[in-house]
């Protein structure tokens, strides 16, 4: 294998590693973002269970 071929294969290996790390980083960032932006479900109340005293 010539030195040019070695350089090409080494460059392809490094590119593959960079793509792999980019995918893992993106997945982590998306997961963290979803976890931070997720809100607990709101309690829905129609007001019928609350009694308010009326002063009249």
C-alpha positions in Angstrom: 0.0 0.0 0.0 1.4 3.4 -0.9 1.6 6.3 1.4 -1.2 8.0 -0.5 -3.5 5.0 0.1 -2.6 5.0 3.7 -3.4 8.6 4.1 -6.8 8.1 2.4 -7.7 5.2 4.6 -6.6 7.0 7.7 -8.7 10.0 6.6 -11.7 7.8 6.0 -11.3 6.2 9.5 -11.1 9.6 11.1 -14.1 10.8 9.1 -16.1 7.7 10.3 -15.1 8.4 13.9 -16.1 12.0 13.6 -19.5 11.1 12.1 -20.1 8.5 14.9 -19.3 11.1 17.6 -21.5 13.7 15.9 -24.4 11.2 15.9 -23.9 10.3 19.6 -23.6 14.0 20.5 -26.8 14.9 18.7 -28.7 12.1 20.3 -27.5 13.2 23.8 -28.4 16.8 23.1 -31.9 15.9 21.8 -32.4 13.7 24.9 -31.3 16.3 27.3 -33.4 19.0 25.5 -36.5 16.8 25.7 -35.9 16.0 29.3 -35.5 19.7 30.2 -38.5 20.9 28.1 -40.9 18.2 29.2 -43.4 19.6 31.7 -45.5 17.5 34.1 -49.1 17.1 32.9 -51.4 19.9 34.1 -54.1 19.0 36.5 -57.4 19.7 34.8 -60.1 21.0 37.1 -63.6 22.2 36.2 -64.1 24.0 39.5 -66.9 21.8 40.6 -64.9 20.2 43.4 -64.0 23.5 45.0 -66.5 25.2 47.2 -66.3 28.9 47.8 -68.2 30.5 50.6 -70.6 33.2 49.5 -71.2 36.0 51.9 -74.8 37.1 51.3 
